[in-house]
């Protein structure tokens, strides 16, 4: 019979053995994070080929550089997801679905866990028909098998790995290409109407422009995958820049970027070997590498790609690697209507389209006549949207050419702070301008397969993606909150009746920063989220935007650009002692011209207006009083209109001495205020006080703004 001590020892040993077995089992069962990457050559096997990317069809007769599909497969032990980045302009949803179906069986990855996107090179074979270019049928039939081959090859190369991500701002290499034009310089659309108040590629320092129509997304994001001992396996980069331009057949700058990243990391194979690099397309529907706010600069594709690659390597040095990262991919489908032609448009289109031979339009008019008939036949479509999670990083994918402002909305509201977007993914449904940009017209709004979706498509897509991101992460979306910097806090401490900061990114409402204060209404003919006071210009010497005294240390100040619209509000009980304070900017220097408008129309009938001259000087007018100060239209200015009984004065740029002064009896006591009537330019930080501010108070606001220090 065993002693009590012996029994206790046996029990202790049994407990230790059980613990060791349990720990060993847990270690054995713990999923191992794996990754695999492969690049497959998809250069056309026969020449010539039809080339997509222009209004009319072109032909490619030589291989300038090789095309590839670059694939990355990730496996967290529970879920596998696949990325395939294809050197092509655009692909139909049906072509991509065929590739996924071919890859799914051999790879074991469900088709709804695959993301296939186009780089958007304009120098590759026409995988789909677009505008005046017919699909290259042989290439389009061959391509799905090659995409599937890449996904399967990457799956077979799965191995233990660690993963990380980072982002860096590269303001140098992407700029807004869609500029607001002077109202008498509108672009004529293909239907013979002067509707283009905004259009792309205005030319460097054009005399016809006022300023860019939207913001820039400068984020250059990278996902890096390495072996456990630190050997690079793959890099998936993302940048919002439309394309550079190269002789066909070519991968454009995307392929060269991969080559230079590989070289900078000391990896062989130009990013297409055992180390795979891919550049995916960000939200670049209104972005391009040309800075039209600066003189034209001579630069080669090689130099450009190399410079962007250097930024990417800087981002890679900031990556923090994780031994594992939970994966998820949520796919949503959204039915949308096309902007189909009315009967009048069809009557115009039918006889023109009837003259087209071999389905090959010969000019822009024939292109859009043909597109009208195509939209009439199609009526509606269903798009695929994806929300992807990799650890604490999220990715949204869209089958569209997306404006930068849409990408910035998604980045600001995604559940995780680390987020980027891939456009032209899982299909190609054309440009999706925000609704307010449709009003401004231009190429990216002309109804066609390249821009045919309904006007509310953009907000519907954003809302669907944010919901999908919430499901993929189990987290709620973040709110786009307005941070108040030193200037805004100073204004709020002065107890305004209203303060419209104009930092919104969408809609027709300007929110009031005063608690309980009423919103202002913005009429058609406006663009949101442009660089505001103190943040930079977004082009030329001020291309890099930065936080300011207006929006604090973490947020860029934004402004509203008016192009035919205005801002209206109602405030009760202003009496005959009140102040209207605002900031204004009237356009780039190259577009200087004789024009004028109203900055503010007060409730007493007083109108603060401006006149701009061809030398870009600006005069302010108050009744028959005219300013004498030297004001430049391309600088931000601070204008404060003060009514003190019958006396009205205007202070400019913080000066205590009024620039304008006039005795103007109240015409009527009304509650309506109006800002920016016939104004071509930007307004920002509009405040209304129910008292006459003193000159010292006005000077104090200017001092807090820090603008006088520059």
TORFI-777779 format. One record per residue (C-alpha): residue in one letter; x, y, z. Coordinates in steps of 0.02 Angstrom, whole numbers, plus 50000, padded with zeros to 5 digits. Example, Ala and Ser with C-alpha at 12.3 -4.5 7.8 and 13.67 -1.06 7.14 Angstrom:
<nukes>
A506154977550390;S506844994750357;
</nukes>
This chain:
<nukes>
X500005000050000;X500725017049946;X501045030250076;X500115046950076;X501725055750021;X501915043949873;X500115046949820;X500365065649826;X501935064249718;X501035053549589;X499605066149580;X500835080649559;X501755071649419;X500085067849334;X499595086149343;X501275091549270;X501115078649130;X499335084349093;X499895102649087;X501345098548972;X500205088448858;X498895102248855;X500205115648816;X500985104948681;X499285101648604;X498875120048606;X500535124248525;X500235110948393;X498475117448361;X498955135748353;X498745141648174;X500315146748083;X500185162447976;X500745158947799;X500975168847638;X501375164847458;X501735176147311;X501955173447124;X502075183746965;X501505177046796;X501955185146630;X500375190746538;X501195199646392;X500165196246235;X500795180346148;X500385187645977;X500475205145903;X499735217045855;X498435219545991;X497085232546021;X497595245146155;X496345252446280;X496445269046368;X496045282446240;X494465289346160;X494865279646001;X495625262645970;X497515260945953;X498635246445905;X500125239045997;X501455231445886;X502935229646004;X503265224746185;X504005239846272;X504075230346437;X503285214346501;X501565213546581;X501215203146736;X499885197546855;X500625198647029;X499765187947160;X499835187047349;X498935173747451;X498775175247640;X498235161647763;X497955164547949;X497585146047979;X495715148547966;X495445159747815;X496365161447650;X496235177047544;X497015180847375;X497545196947289;X497905197747103;X498525214247030;X498435213846840;X499425224846719;X497925230246617;X496815245546597;X495145237946650;X494275221146658;X492435216546654;X491655208146804;X491295192746697;X493125190946646;X493685192246827;X492335180146886;X492955167646756;X494735169246823;X494155166747002;X493135151446954;X494645143746869;X495745147247020;X494545142147158;X494635123147140;X496525121047127;X496885134247260;X495505129647381;X495065147947401;X493225152747385;X492895165147244;X492195177747370;X493905177747456;X494815183647299;X495185201447247;X495705204647066;X496085222447011;X496855231946865;X498365243246882;X497575254546750;X499015255446629;X498405263846469;X499655254046366;X499015236146380;X497905225246270;X496045229246279;X495385216146400;X493695225046387;X492855236646264;X492895254846317;X492345270946229;X493025269646050;X494085254046082;X493445236646046;X493915222146158;X495385211846097;X494435195246094;X495925183446089;X496825192046232;X495235193446337;X494905174846315;X496705170446363;X496885181946514;X495745173346644;X496775157446636;X498375167246668;X497615176446817;X497045159746888;X498775152546857;X499515166446963;X498325163747109;X498625144947107;X500515147347097;X500495159047246;X499455146547345;X500705132647310;X502085143747378;X501245146647547;X502525146347688;X502655152747867;X502785171547864;X502595187547962;X501655202747899;X501585221447929;X500965237547850;X501325256147849;X500885271947755;X501835287647709;X501235303847627;X501965306847455;X501305323947401;X502615325847265;X501985313247139;X500095314947129;X499025330247097;X497235334547054;X497035334346865;X495235340846863;X495175359746878;X493735372046895;X493685383846748;X493145401846731;X491285402646688;X491615409746515;X492875395946476;X491775380646498;X492145364746401;X490915359246267;X490295341446295;X490095328346157;X488275333246142;X488675351046090;X488305359746254;X489505370646356;X489285361246521;X491065358346581;X491405370346723;X492705357846781;X493755346746668;X495365336946672;X497065341846604;X496885360846590;X498715363246545;X500105370046654;X499745387246727;X498215388746618;X497405405946603;X495695397746594;X495645390446769;X495205395546947;X495865380747047;X495805361847073;X494065354447094;X494525342147231;X495825336747358;X497275324547339;X497535308247431;X499435307547456;X499475291147552;X500715278247488;X500285262247582;X501265245947589;X500935228347651;X502555218947679;X502735200147698;X504345191947758;X504935174747810;X505075172347999;X506955176047985;X506655192547893;X506905188247709;X505715198747599;X504365188447513;X503165201347445;X502635219547448;X500895225447399;X500895244347378;X499475256447345;X499525274247279;X498215285947206;X498965291047039;X498045287546878;X499475282046763;X501055289746691;X501005285946506;X502075274046404;X502195267246227;X501225250946211;X501355236946255;X501875242146430;X501495240146615;X501795258946630;X502575265346791;X501785251446894;X502995238346827;X504505249746843;X504005253947023;X504065235347065;X505765233746982;X506495248347080;X505775242747247;X506585225647220;X508255233847180;X508175245347331;X507825230147442;X509235220347361;X508065207347285;X508315199147116;X506975196846984;X506305214646961;X504895211047082;X504315196346976;X505405182447047;X505495174147218;X505175191547287;X503565198847216;X503105217147217;X501425224147158;X500745241847145;X498855242847159;X497815257647103;X497145269247237;X495715281647219;X496405291847075;X494935295846961;X495345314446970;X497215313047006;X498755312846894;X500635315246908;X500605332346822;X500545347446936;X499565360046833;X499865373446963;X501715373446916;X502725375546755;X502865359946648;X504275348646704;X505205336046596;X505235319146682;X505375301246618;X504335286346672;X505915278546744;X506335293646850;X504555295246911;X504395276846956;X506065277047045;X505585292147150;X503935284147205;X504885267947244;X506035277747359;X504515283847456;X503875266047467;X505525259947540;X505435273947669;X503715267347717;X504385249447725;X505665254947853;X504215259947967;X503335243047958;X503065233548120;X502915214948086;X501675202848165;X501855184048178;X500005182448138;X498555193348087;X496695188748078;X496015188947901;X494265192847838;X493475197447673;X491655203047662;X490915204647488;X489355215147458;X488335217147301;X487475233447256;X486235236347115;X486375253247032;X485515261646886;X486365269346736;X486035287346685;X485105281846530;X484775293846386;X483085302046366;X482155301346201;X482925317546140;X484675310546167;X484195294346081;X483545303945931;X485245312445922;X486225296245946;X485365283945829;X485785291545660;X487575294945714;X487835277345779;X487075270045621;X488555277045522;X489845267745628;X490685253545532;X491375237745614;X490865244245786;X492355256145774;X491945274645809;X493015287145713;X492775302445824;X492165308045995;X490405311545934;X490215293845868;X490945286946030;X489635295246139;X488205291646020;X488665273246030;X488845274146220;X487105281746235;X486355266846147;X487345254646255;X486715262846416;X484945262746347;X485065243946323;X485855240346492;X484815251546608;X485585244746769;X487025234446840;X487585225346996;X489305229047066;X490415219647189;X491185228747336;X492395221047460;X492965224947636;X494585216347684;X495395214647855;X497215210347886;X497535212248072;X497245230448115;X497275235747931;X495745237147820;X495575238447631;X494045243547530;X493905238247348;X492835246647215;X492535242447030;X492605260846985;X493745275446948;X493555284647112;X493885302747154;X495175306047290;X493855313947403;X492915297347407;X494495288247458;X494805301047595;X493025298647661;X493315279947673;X495005282247758;X494285294347885;X492805283347930;X493525265647919;X493485256548087;X495395255448094;X496565270248071;X497615260147947;X496605259147787;X496815260447599;X495715258047446;X495945248247284;X494965254247134;X494545245146971;X494375229247074;X493195214947028;X492505224346878;X492505241146790;X490985252446807;X491765269246767;X491975285446861;X490905288947015;X490955307747047;X490165313647210;X488455321347172;X489095339347188;X490445335747059;X489145330046933;X488505347946932;X490215354146877;X490205342746724;X491725337746623;X492355321446546;X492185311046704;X490305314746708;X489875312046523;X488675297146516;X489555281746449;X490165265046513;X491625275146581;X490485286446684;X488715279746674;X488125276146850;X486715285746933;X487125302347017;X486895295447197;X488045280547160;X489525287647257;X488655289847427;X487785273047406;X489465264447374;X490295273247521;X488885268147639;X488895250147578;X490785248847601;X490755256447775;X489445243547826;X490505229647753;X492035236047845;X491055235548007;X490605217447976;X492375212747927;X493125220148085;X491715218948213;X492015237448247;X490955252748216;X491505265648088;X492375281348149;X491555298348132;X492295312448028;X492505324448172;X493025342548159;X494495346348272;X494555364248333;X496275372248329;X496835388548409;X495915399848286;X494275390348297;X494375389948487;X494685408748491;X493145411648383;X492065400448491;X492655409048650;X492045425448575;X490265418248576;X489735419248394;X487925416548345;X488535405248205;X490185398048146;X490265387847987;X491995380347973;X491645372947800;X492665357147830;X491305345647763;X491695332547631;X489965330447553;X488185336447541;X487285353147533;X487385357547718;X488745367047810;X488685362347994;X488725375448130;X490145373848257;X489065383248384;X488095370848490;X486285371148438;X486645383248295;X485805381548127;X486655374547973;X486965384547814;X486345378647644;X487525376747497;X486735378247324;X487275368547169;X488955373647099;X490185369747239;X491625358147280;X492075352047455;X493665347947548;X494865359547458;X496405366047551;X495845379147678;X496665393847763;X498415390147826;X498495372247759;X499385375047592;X498735376647415;X498815358547359;X499845362647205;X501445371647156;X502505377347302;X501085373647423;X500735355747367;X501095348347539;X499615351347654;X499895352247840;X498935355448001;X498665373448049;X498075385348184;X496325383048115;X496145364248135;X497425359648265;X498985348948259;X498215333148183;X496995339348052;X497145348647887;X496005363747871;X494775362347726;X493745375047629;X492265376347510;X492575381047328;X491095390147251;X490855388947063;X489135395947031;X488395391047198;X488275400947359;X487985398747545;X486395404647632;X485855404747814;X484565412047932;X484955420048099;X483625428548204;X483775444348309;X485385451348239;X484725469148259;X485825483148193;X487425478248285;X488265462948211;X489855456448130;X490165444947982;X491935437547977;X492585426547837;X494125421047741;X494205421147551;X495345415447408;X494955419847228;X495985408347117;X497685403647050;X498755417846980;X498815410246806;X496925412146791;X496895430646833;X495485439446742;X494225453446754;X492845446446863;X491905450147021;X490615444047145;X489935446147320;X490835439947474;X489425443647596;X487675450847589;X487115456147763;X485375457447836;X485435476447830;X485655476347642;X487535479847647;X488525470447515;X490385467047529;X490925463447350;X492565461347259;X493305465047090;X494795455647020;X495925462846885;X496985454646750;X498555457546853;X497735447446994;X497475462347108;X495875462647208;X494825477447262;X493475476447394;X491905486947376;X490645492747504;X489345503847421;X490415517747343;X491915514447457;X493385505547373;X494875497347458;X496635504147429;X497645489847503;X498715478947389;X497805462247392;X498275446947288;X496865435447233;X497895419547259;X498215423647443;X496995420147583;X496245436047656;X495265439347815;X493785450947788;X492715456947933;X491135467247903;X490525476248058;X488845485248073;X488755497148220;X487085505648198;X487125515348036;X489015514348024;X489745499847927;X491605496247920;X492665482647841;X494325476947914;X495535466947807;X496905454947863;X496805459648046;X497145478348029;X496325488648165;X496065503148046;X494565499647932;X494965497147749;X493185502547704;X491955513247801;X490245519347751;X488685526447830;X487325514247774;X485625514747860;X484785497847879;X483735494547725;X482715481447814;X482935469947962;X482905452347891;X483595435847953;X484405429547793;X486265429847757;X487095425747592;X488925422347555;X489825419847390;X488545425247261;X489405424647089;X491045421147179;X492355410647089;X493495404547226;X493505398047405;X492695403447567;X493205397347738;X492875399647925;X491305410547917;X490765417648086;X489295428748133;X489205438548295;X487695447648369;X488775462448413;X490005474148333;X491755467148359;X493065479748412;X494615482748305;X495665474848442;X494625458948439;X494805457848250;X496685460248262;X496755446548394;X495915434048278;X497185437948142;X498615435448263;X497955418548320;X497795412848138;X499695414048118;X499425419147938;X500335435547959;X501905426148011;X502145418247838;
</nukes>
